[in-house]
């Protein structure tokens, strides 16, 4: 998703609304992301626990996103035929 599309999508929600995202959305003020492991270092225990908590919240929606992508829902145009 490009930054322009993300901005248009975020404008439809309340300014105080927060979202869960993956590491690709790092830097967005309204998107909570997991901690990224620094190069040649490890995450501390609190960061690991926060990552687990965020991922456990996201795991319920990931299979649904996969189904949407498999069936090309966002890419197809809905064509209704009148009888």
ChimeraX attribute file (.defattr): number of C-alpha atoms within 10 A of each C-alpha:
attribute: neighborCount
match mode: 1-to-1
recipient: residues
	/A:1	6
	/A:2	6
	/A:3	9
	/A:4	9
	/A:5	10
	/A:6	12
	/A:7	10
	/A:8	10
	/A:9	10
	/A:10	16
	/A:11	10
	/A:12	8
	/A:13	10
	/A:14	8
	/A:15	9
	/A:16	8
	/A:17	9
	/A:18	13
	/A:19	12
	/A:20	14
	/A:21	17
	/A:22	15
	/A:23	12
	/A:24	10
	/A:25	16
	/A:26	15
	/A:27	10
	/A:28	12
	/A:29	10
	/A:30	16
	/A:31	16
	/A:32	17
	/A:33	20
	/A:34	20
	/A:35	15
	/A:36	14
	/A:37	12
	/A:38	8
	/A:39	6
	/A:40	5
	/A:41	7
	/A:42	11
	/A:43	13
	/A:44	9
	/A:45	9
	/A:46	9
	/A:47	15
	/A:48	15
	/A:49	12
	/A:50	14
	/A:51	16
	/A:52	13
	/A:53	12
	/A:54	17
	/A:55	17
	/A:56	10
	/A:57	11
	/A:58	14
	/A:59	10
	/A:60	10
	/A:61	9
	/A:62	11
	/A:63	11
	/A:64	11
	/A:65	10
	/A:66	11
	/A:67	11
	/A:68	12
	/A:69	12
	/A:70	9
	/A:71	10
	/A:72	11
	/A:73	11
	/A:74	9
	/A:75	9
	/A:76	8
	/A:77	8
	/A:78	8
	/A:79	6
	/A:80	6
	/A:81	5
	/A:82	4
	/A:83	3
